[in-house]
């Protein structure tokens, strides 16, 4: 197989797989069955009928009736096996051609018999002389005009299918809509969709090669943390940071005075200077102190996996920089006091940061907070905070240096 023909073959497979994904996602009934590699490439149940769809992709050739002659013949053979007893299958020939679409004319009985079912073959007779042999498929199948008319009523030919890229764009739109995700996330779920279609297509039994929209969406709806990891590996650090800033950390012009917690997984790395810079960056973007206390807010910051000495040094550095903060502990060896932690920042007290000492304190403070609570947890290997009670946005990072770029 030449390189060109191999590329064409691969393009054809992708075209068929994408069309399969589209047919699954377009089903209005989420429990309607779709079969892969059954009668045709795709079989779709529709009430008491079955739509059998065969895909053809020819991006480099002009349309000619001979290009669809063989698949129509195969469809007729299948039709003849059950005619007239089972007449519930619609045969769809769906394809894309580079040009020549004007050559396609509506297939009537005469065209079906003469153009698509009759073949002249040049063969050698027993004496070795080349002669023309006429093969008439409908006569071989003992099908009269009435049967052929019945077949034509079930045959739908569409040679104006979109290009591979245009169809892929429609697939992405359908995935984004079905899963309520962004276009970037749809790209990730598309990979999972291809994997699932491939898995189904190689199963042995017909029922094993079937799925429903409901089952398919469940298979391709992968965990968010896997998407983040995939995005970093696929598109790189800078694109990932741009994506997170635009979708998960975008600060509106008028920021609501919510209770925001920024939880940062250090994995034991980083130094005091980095921690201070991170705290100052978060303070600069997510704190506001004015003469109207009702609209004031400041962030709560927690560094995960740091020892007591590092935490003390961090507080010392912030204090030395003139940063006013609270940690919820009004005196040495006291228990945490949420009312002390959630003191409203004002022009007089100048509080601009809340420092959280431990993950236990995070959980306690989040559960006791009033108003709208938002938690942003930046994790490296494993998510370390979970809550279904507040708005929680976990964000995957590969190392602590990501934070500076994400916050700025």
DOGUKE-880992 format. One line per 3 residues: number of its first residue (from 1); their letters; for each residue x, y, z of C-alpha. Coordinates in Angstrom, 2 decimals, m for minus. Layout:
NUM = A = X/Y/Z; ...
// end
This chain:
1 = XXX = 0.00/0.00/0.00; 1.43/3.39/m0.99; 1.74/6.21/1.50
4 = XXX = m1.04/8.13/m0.26; m3.49/5.20/m0.24; m2.64/4.50/3.41
7 = XXX = m3.45/8.11/4.33; m6.73/7.89/2.39; m7.65/4.66/4.18
10 = XXX = m6.90/6.14/7.60; m8.91/9.26/6.72; m11.81/7.00/5.78
13 = XXX = m11.69/5.24/9.14; m11.67/8.55/11.02; m14.54/9.80/8.89
16 = XXX = m16.57/6.71/9.75; m15.70/6.91/13.45; m16.62/10.61/13.59
19 = XXX = m19.92/9.93/11.84; m20.56/7.16/14.38; m19.96/9.57/17.27
22 = XXX = m22.31/12.10/15.66; m25.08/9.56/15.21; m24.81/8.49/18.85
25 = XXX = m24.83/12.05/20.21; m27.71/13.21/17.98; m30.15/10.64/19.34
28 = XXX = m33.09/12.37/21.04; m33.86/9.21/22.98; m30.80/8.60/25.17
31 = XXX = m31.70/4.89/25.41; m31.99/4.35/21.64; m29.54/1.71/20.43
34 = XXX = m26.82/2.38/17.89; m24.94/m0.58/16.42; m21.40/m0.37/15.08
37 = XXX = m20.20/m2.58/12.21; m23.50/m4.45/11.91; m25.53/m4.44/8.67
40 = XXX = m23.56/m1.36/7.64; m20.91/0.82/9.32; m23.57/2.28/11.64
43 = XXX = m27.08/0.97/12.35; m29.47/3.24/14.22; m32.77/2.10/15.70
46 = XXX = m35.65/4.46/15.00; m38.92/3.19/16.40; m39.92/0.14/14.34
49 = XXX = m37.31/0.91/11.67; m33.56/0.51/11.40; m31.33/2.98/9.57
52 = XXX = m28.25/1.24/8.16; m25.58/3.81/7.25; m22.49/3.20/5.14
55 = XXX = m19.79/5.91/5.01; m17.55/6.73/2.06; m14.83/9.37/2.16
58 = XXX = m13.12/10.44/m1.07; m11.40/13.77/m0.51; m9.25/13.56/m3.65
61 = XXX = m11.54/12.11/m6.31; m14.45/13.42/m8.35; m17.83/11.78/m7.97
64 = XXX = m18.77/9.18/m10.54; m21.68/6.72/m10.31; m19.18/3.85/m10.39
67 = XXX = m17.83/5.03/m6.99; m21.10/4.04/m5.26; m22.06/1.14/m7.51
70 = XXX = m20.58/m1.59/m5.32; m22.09/m0.42/m1.98; m25.53/m0.07/m3.60
73 = XXX = m25.20/m3.59/m4.95; m24.28/m4.92/m1.51; m27.24/m3.12/0.03
76 = XXX = m29.55/m4.67/m2.55; m28.19/m8.13/m1.76; m28.96/m7.61/1.91
79 = XXX = m32.42/m6.30/1.02; m33.12/m9.35/m1.13; m32.42/m11.73/1.74
82 = XXX = m35.51/m10.57/3.66; m37.77/m9.17/0.93; m40.77/m9.07/1.07
85 = XXX = m41.16/m10.41/4.60; m39.03/m7.86/6.52; m39.15/m4.45/4.93
88 = XXX = m38.12/m2.27/7.89; m34.53/m1.30/7.02; m33.58/2.05/5.48
91 = XXX = m30.27/1.97/3.61; m28.22/5.17/3.81; m25.16/5.79/1.64
94 = XXX = m23.37/8.79/3.16; m20.20/10.18/1.67; m17.91/13.03/0.73
97 = XXX = m16.32/13.66/m2.66; m13.88/16.34/m3.76; m16.08/17.53/m6.64
100 = XXX = m18.34/16.26/m9.40; m21.48/16.38/m7.29; m23.47/17.63/m10.28
103 = XXX = m23.01/14.21/m11.91; m25.26/12.62/m9.35; m28.86/12.36/m10.46
106 = XXX = m31.80/11.04/m8.50; m31.81/7.28/m8.82; m34.98/6.04/m10.48
109 = XXX = m35.78/2.49/m11.58; m34.10/2.84/m14.99; m30.92/4.35/m13.52
112 = XXX = m30.81/1.74/m10.78; m31.01/m1.15/m13.26; m28.78/0.24/m16.00
115 = XXX = m26.19/2.27/m14.10; m25.87/0.64/m10.70; m26.91/m2.98/m11.11
118 = XXX = m25.57/m3.82/m14.56; m21.87/m4.44/m15.13; m19.94/m5.27/m18.27
121 = XXX = m16.84/m7.31/m17.56; m14.07/m8.03/m20.03; m13.14/m11.66/m19.50
124 = XXX = m11.49/m14.52/m21.36; m13.69/m17.34/m22.62; m12.55/m21.00/m22.39
127 = XXX = m10.61/m20.60/m25.65; m8.71/m17.60/m24.30; m10.50/m14.98/m26.37
130 = XXX = m11.52/m11.79/m24.51; m15.26/m11.20/m24.58; m17.70/m8.87/m22.85
133 = XXX = m19.78/m10.50/m20.12; m22.91/m8.74/m18.94; m23.74/m9.16/m15.24
136 = XXX = m27.20/m8.05/m14.13; m27.35/m8.18/m10.35; m31.11/m7.89/m9.89
139 = XXX = m31.66/m10.77/m12.30; m29.18/m12.90/m10.38; m31.13/m12.09/m7.22
142 = XXX = m34.50/m12.78/m8.94; m35.82/m9.32/m8.09; m38.57/m7.86/m10.29
145 = XXX = m39.40/m4.18/m10.80; m41.78/m4.19/m7.85; m38.99/m5.37/m5.55
148 = XXX = m36.56/m2.81/m6.97; m39.10/m0.02/m6.43; m39.46/m1.19/m2.83
151 = XXX = m35.66/m1.07/m2.48; m35.50/2.44/m3.94; m38.08/3.57/m1.38
154 = XXX = m35.64/2.47/1.31; m32.45/3.85/m0.29; m31.14/7.28/0.73
157 = XXX = m27.98/8.54/m0.98; m26.14/11.64/0.25; m22.83/12.40/m1.47
160 = XXX = m22.67/15.92/m0.01; m21.30/14.93/3.37; m18.97/17.46/5.03
163 = XXX = m15.21/17.24/4.79; m13.25/15.38/7.46; m12.35/18.65/9.23
166 = XXX = m15.86/20.11/9.01; m17.40/16.92/10.37; m14.85/16.90/13.19
169 = XXX = m15.89/20.46/14.06; m19.50/19.30/14.33; m18.42/16.38/16.52
172 = XXX = m16.64/18.79/18.89; m19.71/21.00/19.06; m21.94/18.05/19.88
175 = XXX = m19.56/16.77/22.59; m19.29/20.23/24.18; m23.09/20.56/24.18
178 = XXX = m23.80/17.04/25.46; m21.30/17.25/28.33; m21.62/21.00/28.96
181 = XXX = m17.86/21.51/28.63; m15.55/23.99/26.94; m14.10/23.44/23.47
184 = XXX = m10.75/22.56/25.07; m12.39/19.94/27.23; m14.33/18.63/24.23
187 = XXX = m10.99/17.93/22.54; m10.07/15.68/25.46; m13.42/13.90/25.48
190 = XXX = m13.11/13.38/21.71; m10.04/11.21/22.33; m12.09/9.16/24.79
193 = XXX = m14.91/8.95/22.18; m12.59/7.53/19.53; m11.29/4.99/22.02
196 = XXX = m14.81/3.87/22.92; m15.93/3.56/19.27; m12.83/1.50/18.51
199 = XXX = m13.49/m0.73/21.51; m17.07/m1.34/20.44; m16.19/m1.99/16.80
202 = XXX = m13.96/m4.99/17.58; m16.43/m6.84/19.80; m17.67/m10.20/18.52
205 = XXX = m21.43/m10.17/19.04; m23.84/m7.66/17.45; m25.29/m6.67/20.81
208 = XXX = m21.78/m6.22/22.20; m21.17/m3.72/19.39; m24.13/m1.62/20.42
211 = XXX = m24.40/1.40/22.68; m26.79/4.19/23.62; m26.24/7.91/23.99
214 = XXX = m26.61/7.55/27.76; m24.04/4.74/28.00; m21.66/6.44/25.57
217 = XXX = m21.63/9.74/27.47; m20.91/7.88/30.69; m17.91/6.21/29.05
220 = XXX = m16.37/9.40/27.65; m17.03/11.65/30.66; m13.61/11.39/32.25
223 = XXX = m12.56/12.96/35.60; m11.53/16.62/35.54; m8.11/15.89/37.02
226 = XXX = m7.30/13.57/34.12; m8.30/16.31/31.69; m5.95/18.80/33.36
229 = XXX = m3.06/16.34/33.16; m3.89/15.58/29.52; m4.07/19.30/28.69
232 = XXX = m0.63/19.99/30.16; 0.96/17.09/28.28; m0.88/17.78/25.02
235 = XXX = m0.71/21.56/24.74; 2.05/22.60/27.10; 2.41/24.69/30.22
238 = XXX = 1.76/28.14/28.74; m1.46/27.09/26.99; m2.65/25.31/30.13
241 = XXX = m2.04/28.38/32.28; m3.87/30.55/29.77; m6.81/28.12/29.80
244 = XXX = m7.02/27.99/33.63; m6.83/31.78/33.95; m9.63/32.29/31.44
247 = XXX = m11.95/29.57/32.72; m11.29/29.05/36.44; m9.40/32.06/37.82
250 = XXX = m10.85/34.92/35.84; m11.50/37.87/38.15; m14.51/39.95/37.06
253 = XXX = m14.34/43.75/37.07; m16.62/43.89/40.09; m15.51/41.14/42.44
256 = XXX = m18.10/39.95/44.95; m17.00/40.04/48.62; m17.05/36.25/48.95
259 = XXX = m15.04/34.16/51.39; m12.24/32.81/49.17; m9.75/30.15/50.19
262 = XXX = m6.58/29.50/48.15; m5.08/26.13/49.07; m1.62/25.47/47.66
265 = XXX = 0.07/22.07/47.62; 3.82/22.57/48.06; 4.75/18.86/48.09
268 = XXX = 7.56/19.89/50.42; 9.19/22.11/47.79; 9.62/25.85/47.49
271 = XXX = 11.10/28.37/49.91; 9.93/31.25/52.08; 10.61/33.82/49.37
274 = XXX = 8.36/31.92/46.93; 5.63/31.52/49.53; 5.72/35.22/50.37
277 = XXX = 5.56/36.19/46.69; 2.59/33.89/46.18; 0.80/35.32/49.21
280 = XXX = 1.47/38.88/48.06; 0.24/38.12/44.53; m2.99/36.59/45.83
283 = XXX = m3.42/39.54/48.20; m2.89/42.02/45.38; m5.53/40.46/43.15
286 = XXX = m8.09/39.16/45.62; m8.27/41.70/48.44; m10.01/45.05/48.69
289 = XXX = m10.26/47.49/51.59; m12.32/50.67/51.29; m14.45/52.90/53.52
292 = XXX = m17.45/50.66/52.75; m16.80/47.50/54.82; m19.76/45.69/53.26
295 = XXX = m17.88/45.48/49.95; m14.48/44.61/51.46; m12.86/41.20/51.14
298 = XXX = m9.53/39.45/51.54; m8.26/35.95/50.67; m7.55/33.06/53.01
301 = XXX = m4.29/31.30/52.11; m3.14/27.82/53.12; 0.15/26.14/52.17
304 = XXX = m0.23/22.37/52.26; 2.69/20.14/53.31; 4.78/22.79/55.08
307 = XXX = 6.18/22.27/58.58; 5.51/24.50/61.60; 8.85/26.31/61.33
310 = XXX = 8.22/27.27/57.69; 4.74/28.53/58.58; 6.14/30.69/61.38
313 = XXX = 8.81/32.09/59.07; 6.17/32.89/56.48; 4.11/34.83/59.02
316 = XXX = 7.23/36.67/60.19; 8.06/37.73/56.65; 4.53/38.96/56.01
319 = XXX = 4.55/40.86/59.31; 7.93/42.43/58.49; 6.50/43.62/55.17
322 = XXX = 3.72/45.40/57.03; 1.04/42.97/55.91; m1.80/42.77/58.41
325 = XXX = m3.21/39.26/58.66; m5.25/37.02/60.95; m5.06/33.26/61.48
328 = XXX = m8.03/32.70/63.78; m5.92/32.18/66.92; m6.26/35.24/69.23
331 = XXX = m3.62/34.05/71.73; m0.97/31.35/72.22; m2.37/27.81/72.59
334 = XXX = m5.94/28.97/72.04; m8.42/27.02/69.91; m9.32/28.42/66.54
337 = XXX = m12.00/31.11/66.63; m13.91/31.54/63.35; m15.16/34.98/64.47
340 = XXX = m11.53/36.10/64.81; m10.62/34.59/61.46; m13.48/36.18/59.54
343 = XXX = m13.02/39.71/60.90; m14.10/42.10/58.15; m11.13/43.96/56.66
346 = XXX = m11.44/47.72/57.07; m9.41/50.86/56.49; m8.77/50.95/60.25
349 = XXX = m7.61/47.35/60.88; m5.88/47.06/57.45; m6.34/43.27/57.35
352 = XXX = m5.56/42.03/53.83; m4.78/38.31/54.26; m6.07/35.42/56.33
355 = XXX = m3.50/32.67/56.93; m4.74/29.14/57.62; m2.48/26.91/59.69
358 = XXX = m3.62/23.38/58.81; m5.92/21.38/56.55; m8.07/20.66/59.62
361 = XXX = m8.49/24.41/60.12; m9.41/24.77/56.44; m12.23/22.26/56.81
364 = XXX = m13.43/23.82/60.07; m13.38/27.37/58.73; m15.01/26.50/55.40
367 = XXX = m17.88/24.77/57.17; m18.41/27.66/59.61; m18.12/30.48/57.06
370 = XXX = m21.20/32.54/56.24; m22.18/33.85/52.84; m20.73/32.57/49.58
373 = XXX = m17.59/30.44/49.99; m15.17/29.69/47.14; m12.26/27.28/47.45
376 = XXX = m9.43/27.07/44.91; m7.17/24.12/45.60; m3.93/23.83/43.63
379 = XXX = m2.81/20.21/43.84; 0.17/18.36/42.38; m0.27/14.59/42.68
382 = XXX = m3.48/13.99/44.61; m6.37/16.30/45.47; m6.15/17.03/49.20
385 = XXX = m9.41/18.89/49.70; m12.96/17.77/48.93; m16.28/19.44/49.62
388 = XXX = m19.75/19.24/48.15; m21.05/22.03/50.39; m19.20/24.95/48.80
391 = XXX = m17.98/25.98/45.37; m14.72/24.09/44.98; m12.36/24.47/42.01
394 = XXX = m9.47/21.97/42.02; m6.60/23.02/39.73; m3.81/20.70/38.66
397 = XXX = m0.24/22.06/38.79; 3.02/20.25/38.10; 5.03/22.30/40.57
400 = XXX = 4.63/25.35/42.79; 6.12/27.68/40.18; 2.81/27.46/38.28
403 = XXX = 1.10/29.56/40.97; 2.91/32.81/40.19; 1.84/32.64/36.53
406 = XXX = m1.71/31.59/37.35; m2.31/34.38/39.84; m0.75/37.32/38.02
// end
